[in-house]
Amino acid sequence: QVQLVESGGGLVQAGGSLRLSCAASGRTFSSYAMAWFRQAPGKEREFVAVSTWSGGTTLYGDSVKGRFAISRNNVKDTVYLQMSSMQSEDTAVYYCAVGPGRSYDSNYYKSPGTYTYWGQGTQVAVSS
């Protein structure tokens, strides 16, 4: 049974940093895309970042480019999201997601429907 467990959420001041982790278990994920999405109250789920299969390519949502960095450890089947220069607009529940990873279409990776497995979410709050 596949499980994704996020950790690292919490409260941070504007301008600060936070690192999220997502540990996957139940199968080998090196050929899968591992991504982060977020959802703020009253808003749709938003693409944040993805590491495509084996970490060959990374993509970012426009609102986090230059501030967030995604990385993965294929030995540990873990994906990370390093968040810096955080803003109040980053406040949301952050979800880890895993899905089939081989596509050359960036829009494929930005769609929630691409992903088969989801974590339970971790709350991130940024105080101004």
N, C-alpha and C positions, 0 to 999 in steps of 0.2 A: 504494500500500500504506500503510495507516494504521500509524503508530508513535506510541507514547507513551513519553517518556523522562523519568523522575523524577531529581531531584537535590536535594542539600541535607541529606541524612540525616547522622547522626553521633552522637557521644557528647556529652551535655549533663548538667550537674548539676541535681538537683532544684531547682525554682524558676526555672530558666533558660528561655531561649527558643530556638526554631529555626524556620527558614523553609524549607519544601519548595516545589519548583517542578516542574511537569510540562508539558513542551513537546509539543504534538501536531502531527503532520504527515500529509500524505496526502489531506486534504480540508479543507473549511471547517467549523468546529465551532460557529459562533455559534448555531445552532438546536439544539444538543445540550446535554444535561446533562453537566456535568463534576464528578466526585466524587472523594472520598478514602475509602478503606477501610483497615483495618489488621488484621493478624493476628499474635497473640502465639503462642509455642510451645504446642502442645497445645490451642489454642482455635480457635473458629470465626472466620471473617472477620467483622469488625465494621464497621458503617457509622460514618463519622466526620463527613463534611460533604458537601454538594452545592451547586453553583450551577446552578440550572435554566437553561433556554435563554435565551441572551443575558444571563444574570446577573440576571434579573428577581427571583428569589427565592433565598434561602439557607436551608438546613436543617442542623441539627446533631444529632449523637447526644447523648444525655443526659449521658454521661460527659465531654464536652468543652465543653458549653455554657458560655459566659462566659470560656473560656480560649483557644479556638481561633477563628480567623477565616479564611474562605475568600474568595478573590477571583479574578477572571479578567480577562485582557486578550484581547479578541476579535480585535484586530488581530494579535497575536502567537500566537493560539491557545494560550495558556498559562494554566494554573490554578495558584494558589498556596495554600499552607496555612501561615498564621502561627500557631505554637504558643507559648503563654506559660504561665507558672506550671506548668511541666511536673512530672509526678509519675512515680514508678517504674512505675505502672500504664500509662503511655503507651508503655512499651517494646514495640516490635513492628516488623514490616515494614509499611511504608506503601505502599499501591498507589493509583495514579491510575486512574480509569475514566471512560469516555465512552460515552454511550448516548442514545437518543431522549429529547427533553427536554420534551415538551408533555403534562403531566398535572397535575391538581389534587389528586391523591391523594399525600399525603406518604409513605405506605407504599410506593408505587411506587418512589420514589427511594431508599429505604433497603434495597431488595432487590438483592443482587449480580446476580441474574438479569436485571435491567433493562439491564445494561450490556453493550455489544457488544465494546468494546475495553478492554484492560488493559495497564498498564505492567509492567515487570519487578520493580518493588518497590525500595524503599530502606530500609535498616535505620536505626532510631532507637533509641538506648539512653539511658536516664535513670538516672544514678547517684544513690544516696541518701546 
